[in-house]
Amino acid sequence: MFVSNNVDFEITGHYQGGKLSGDSEYGEDYYYEIELSNIDVLFGIMIYLK
């Protein structure tokens, strides 16, 4: 979004998710399941020079 002829303001959102699962590497009866999620919101201001 331009706020003037030379200045721009922007907002960006990013979501990242995943899931890991597996057994213990030492032969024990453990089962691991991990869910990961990350949300980023980025704000930026750009100035255009002529």
VENVEN-V189168 format. One record per backbone hydrogen bond with DSSP energy under -0.5 kcal/mol. NH is the residue of the N-H (numbers start at 1). CO is the residue of the C=O. Records with the same first field share a line. If there is no record, write none. Layout:
# VENVEN-V189168
NH=CO + CO
This chain:
# VENVEN-V189168
3=7
4=7
8=46
9=1
10=44
12=42
14=40
16=38
18=36
20=34
22=32
24=30
27=24
30=28
32=22
34=20
36=18
38=16
40=14
42=12
44=10
46=8
48=6 + 46
49=47
